[in-house]
């Protein structure tokens, strides 16, 4: 397998576009949960094996088989959480197969992803060790599709109970004396599809049962996430809220106490520019394909708003979180790779998609509790690509790193004075500028994306309500939209200091070149 390089051409630069807005720095909005910068690792292709995990006997530096270069790269992102073991794999995974001595663990067939034999050498203990190395909160998806309530209930007992219970004893026999903390627990995955092909009401009844038996052992405050809709299937969200016990305008009849069997509802949305059977190349794409990708990426705004509106009707107190635990680009696999492994390269186009998504996440911080990019290593819109002992940081990785200052900061609204510039995509006007802002007590961070391929943007933001210091800016861009990183050229797309930002009389002026992502940090002065 080789990580290749190529670059599609784009149009020449035209005159810059003026975009003006206002930021009230003293008006803090909802806090942006660090968990919207979450990640996802499934037993799929080379995400786990060869990505996160190489085995203790590998010459690649590792700790207990876990790749230390991958750990270091993700720690630099302040990775907040990691979802595992799937995905579709979760609903055929039986956790007891992945504990105990590795040499005695049974094998299984990974029927969803490549029809390969899984040896279960990476299981519960290995995952928890990975999370500890990363400093990330574990998010475990229980098997609802082919598993049992008892199986899921015993798994969380195994993980989190401290006394002499049957599962706690088994965990100690397998080498882990103290219980772990597991803050996030998924009640299945995509139950409308690979997770069992349930109707929303049938799944809702099952989720209530699984949620009820997801016990809080030893004070482990688990946040249970009911599996929700695909993209804009608002009917699923509506039926699920009713089935789970909510009434329009009345909230949950059991109130806001621990009697509820869940704390959040999820949904999945992928950016797919073409028909499913021909999604297009990750690196070789036309200008039309790029624009269709942008159109699909910007849909996340309306989809978040649609699910939030339905949830608000049933849960006006917003006691239930919304979780987007799978998102990202999905293109055709790289030529010569296994179609079931979903390996794709990652270009400047992917960075634009990530920037647009994070701005939407920040604007919906009042309801969006978590989001998980699919997937962290070697699969779909990955942070990291590995090839033997080589490791490549993708353009998407750099967007996460440049944006990490938004984690747990208070959102700031940006009021634009006029409609944003757009491009016509098959009759739909799609905005080509996206931006968001946040504040900590002593600093603000502004992120901006110019998705236009031809025109620079002169962005001017009137910063009101506080005195700020001089800006420090960074830029991520390249000489072509298809530019990407390889082991031979690992820094083709990488952030660099940017002198295109200035503060003049309380107004921030930033020049955004075509297809660029820019962050600007400024101190808030006393």
ChimeraX attribute file (.defattr): number of C-alpha atoms within 10 A of each C-alpha:
attribute: neighborCount
match mode: 1-to-1
recipient: residues
	/A:1	10
	/A:2	12
	/A:3	16
	/A:4	15
	/A:5	17
	/A:6	14
	/A:7	17
	/A:8	14
	/A:9	16
	/A:10	16
	/A:11	12
	/A:12	9
	/A:13	13
	/A:14	11
	/A:15	9
	/A:16	16
	/A:17	14
	/A:18	13
	/A:19	19
	/A:20	19
	/A:21	17
	/A:22	17
	/A:23	20
	/A:24	16
	/A:25	24
	/A:26	13
	/A:27	14
	/A:28	15
	/A:29	18
	/A:30	18
	/A:31	22
	/A:32	27
	/A:33	23
	/A:34	20
	/A:35	21
	/A:36	25
	/A:37	25
	/A:38	26
	/A:39	28
	/A:40	25
	/A:41	24
	/A:42	23
	/A:43	23
	/A:44	25
	/A:45	22
	/A:46	20
	/A:47	26
	/A:48	22
	/A:49	19
	/A:50	22
	/A:51	24
	/A:52	26
	/A:53	25
	/A:54	22
	/A:55	19
	/A:56	14
	/A:57	10
	/A:58	15
	/A:59	9
	/A:60	19
	/A:61	16
	/A:62	19
	/A:63	16
	/A:64	16
	/A:65	21
	/A:66	27
	/A:67	23
	/A:68	19
	/A:69	16
	/A:70	23
	/A:71	19
	/A:72	12
	/A:73	19
	/A:74	24
	/A:75	15
	/A:76	12
	/A:77	20
	/A:78	19
	/A:79	24
	/A:80	22
	/A:81	25
	/A:82	28
	/A:83	29
	/A:84	24
	/A:85	27
	/A:86	23
	/A:87	24
	/A:88	26
	/A:89	22
	/A:90	26
	/A:91	24
	/A:92	23
	/A:93	24
	/A:94	20
	/A:95	19
	/A:96	16
	/A:97	18
	/A:98	21
	/A:99	21
	/A:100	18
	/A:101	10
	/A:102	14
	/A:103	9
	/A:104	13
	/A:105	16
	/A:106	14
	/A:107	13
	/A:108	16
	/A:109	14
	/A:110	18
	/A:111	14
	/A:112	16
	/A:113	18
	/A:114	15
	/A:115	12
	/A:116	14
	/A:117	11
	/A:118	15
	/A:119	18
	/A:120	22
	/A:121	23
	/A:122	22
	/A:123	20
	/A:124	22
	/A:125	19
	/A:126	17
	/A:127	22
	/A:128	18
	/A:129	14
	/A:130	23
	/A:131	20
	/A:132	13
	/A:133	16
	/A:134	23
	/A:135	17
	/A:136	21
	/A:137	20
	/A:138	22
	/A:139	25
	/A:140	24
	/A:141	26
	/A:142	30
	/A:143	27
	/A:144	26
	/A:145	24
	/A:146	13
	/A:147	17
	/A:148	14
	/A:149	19
	/A:150	11
	/A:151	17
	/A:152	23
	/A:153	18
	/A:154	21
	/A:155	20
	/A:156	25
	/A:157	22
	/A:158	23
	/A:159	22
	/A:160	25
	/A:161	25
	/A:162	19
	/A:163	13
	/A:164	10
	/A:165	12
	/A:166	12
	/A:167	20
	/A:168	24
	/A:169	16
	/A:170	16
	/A:171	23
	/A:172	15
	/A:173	11
	/A:174	13
	/A:175	12
	/A:176	14
	/A:177	13
	/A:178	14
	/A:179	19
	/A:180	18
	/A:181	19
	/A:182	19
	/A:183	17
	/A:184	19
	/A:185	23
	/A:186	30
	/A:187	30
	/A:188	29
	/A:189	30
	/A:190	23
	/A:191	25
	/A:192	17
	/A:193	13
	/A:194	17
	/A:195	22
	/A:196	17
	/A:197	13
	/A:198	16
	/A:199	14
	/A:200	23
	/A:201	17
	/A:202	14
	/A:203	27
	/A:204	24
	/A:205	15
	/A:206	21
	/A:207	26
	/A:208	19
	/A:209	14
	/A:210	27
	/A:211	25
	/A:212	17
	/A:213	16
	/A:214	26
	/A:215	20
	/A:216	17
	/A:217	18
	/A:218	13
	/A:219	10
	/A:220	17
	/A:221	13
	/A:222	21
	/A:223	20
	/A:224	26
	/A:225	27
	/A:226	31
	/A:227	30
	/A:228	30
	/A:229	25
	/A:230	19
	/A:231	19
	/A:232	19
	/A:233	15
	/A:234	20
	/A:235	13
	/A:236	19
	/A:237	24
	/A:238	21
	/A:239	17
	/A:240	26
	/A:241	26
	/A:242	17
	/A:243	19
	/A:244	20
	/A:245	17
	/A:246	21
	/A:247	15
	/A:248	16
	/A:249	13
	/A:250	13
	/A:251	23
	/A:252	21
	/A:253	10
	/A:254	11
	/A:255	12
	/A:256	13
	/A:257	8
	/A:258	11
	/A:259	10
	/A:260	17
	/A:261	21
	/A:262	24
	/A:263	19
	/A:264	21
	/A:265	26
	/A:266	26
	/A:267	27
	/A:268	22
	/A:269	21
	/A:270	20
	/A:271	24
	/A:272	21
	/A:273	22
	/A:274	15
	/A:275	8
	/A:276	11
	/A:277	8
	/A:278	11
	/A:279	16
	/A:280	19
	/A:281	17
	/A:282	23
	/A:283	25
	/A:284	14
	/A:285	16
	/A:286	16
	/A:287	14
	/A:288	12
	/A:289	17
	/A:290	20
	/A:291	22
	/A:292	21
	/A:293	22
	/A:294	26
	/A:295	24
	/A:296	19
	/A:297	26
	/A:298	20
	/A:299	18
	/A:300	22
	/A:301	16
	/A:302	12
	/A:303	17
	/A:304	23
	/A:305	16
	/A:306	17
	/A:307	24
	/A:308	21
	/A:309	16
	/A:310	17
	/A:311	28
	/A:312	18
	/A:313	18
	/A:314	21
	/A:315	21
	/A:316	15
	/A:317	14
	/A:318	15
	/A:319	16
	/A:320	23
	/A:321	21
	/A:322	26
	/A:323	24
	/A:324	24
	/A:325	28
	/A:326	22
	/A:327	25
	/A:328	23
	/A:329	25
	/A:330	25
	/A:331	26
	/A:332	20
	/A:333	21
	/A:334	20
	/A:335	13
	/A:336	8
	/A:337	14
	/A:338	14
	/A:339	14
	/A:340	15
	/A:341	21
	/A:342	23
	/A:343	27
	/A:344	24
	/A:345	28
	/A:346	29
	/A:347	26
	/A:348	29
	/A:349	27
	/A:350	31
	/A:351	28
	/A:352	29
	/A:353	24
	/A:354	25
	/A:355	27
	/A:356	28
	/A:357	19
	/A:358	23
	/A:359	19
	/A:360	21
	/A:361	25
	/A:362	27
	/A:363	24
	/A:364	20
	/A:365	19
	/A:366	18
	/A:367	24
	/A:368	25
	/A:369	23
	/A:370	24
	/A:371	26
	/A:372	23
	/A:373	26
	/A:374	27
	/A:375	25
	/A:376	27
	/A:377	30
	/A:378	29
	/A:379	27
	/A:380	26
	/A:381	34
	/A:382	27
	/A:383	27
	/A:384	24
	/A:385	29
	/A:386	21
	/A:387	16
	/A:388	11
	/A:389	15
	/A:390	13
	/A:391	18
	/A:392	24
	/A:393	25
	/A:394	28
	/A:395	33
	/A:396	27
	/A:397	23
	/A:398	21
	/A:399	27
	/A:400	23
	/A:401	18
	/A:402	22
	/A:403	19
	/A:404	18
	/A:405	21
	/A:406	27
	/A:407	21
	/A:408	17
	/A:409	24
	/A:410	22
	/A:411	28
	/A:412	25
	/A:413	21
	/A:414	21
	/A:415	13
	/A:416	14
	/A:417	11
	/A:418	9
	/A:419	9
	/A:420	15
	/A:421	17
	/A:422	14
	/A:423	16
	/A:424	12
	/A:425	16
	/A:426	11
	/A:427	7
	/A:428	11
	/A:429	12
	/A:430	21
	/A:431	18
	/A:432	24
	/A:433	19
	/A:434	21
	/A:435	22
	/A:436	24
	/A:437	24
	/A:438	28
	/A:439	27
	/A:440	18
	/A:441	10
	/A:442	11
	/A:443	17
	/A:444	24
	/A:445	25
	/A:446	22
	/A:447	25
	/A:448	23
	/A:449	28
	/A:450	27
	/A:451	31
	/A:452	24
	/A:453	22
	/A:454	16
	/A:455	20
	/A:456	21
	/A:457	24
	/A:458	19
	/A:459	22
	/A:460	21
	/A:461	23
	/A:462	20
	/A:463	20
	/A:464	15
	/A:465	12
	/A:466	14
	/A:467	14
	/A:468	22
	/A:469	15
	/A:470	16
	/A:471	20
	/A:472	17
	/A:473	22
	/A:474	18
	/A:475	25
	/A:476	24
	/A:477	24
	/A:478	21
	/A:479	15
	/A:480	20
	/A:481	29
	/A:482	24
	/A:483	23
	/A:484	30
	/A:485	24
	/A:486	24
	/A:487	17
	/A:488	12
	/A:489	12
	/A:490	15
	/A:491	15
	/A:492	19
	/A:493	24
	/A:494	20
	/A:495	20
	/A:496	12
	/A:497	12
	/A:498	16
	/A:499	13
	/A:500	18
	/A:501	22
	/A:502	18
	/A:503	18
	/A:504	11
	/A:505	8
	/A:506	17
	/A:507	19
	/A:508	22
	/A:509	19
	/A:510	24
	/A:511	21
	/A:512	26
	/A:513	25
	/A:514	27
	/A:515	25
	/A:516	25
	/A:517	28
	/A:518	29
	/A:519	27
	/A:520	24
	/A:521	21
	/A:522	20
	/A:523	18
	/A:524	17
	/A:525	11
	/A:526	7
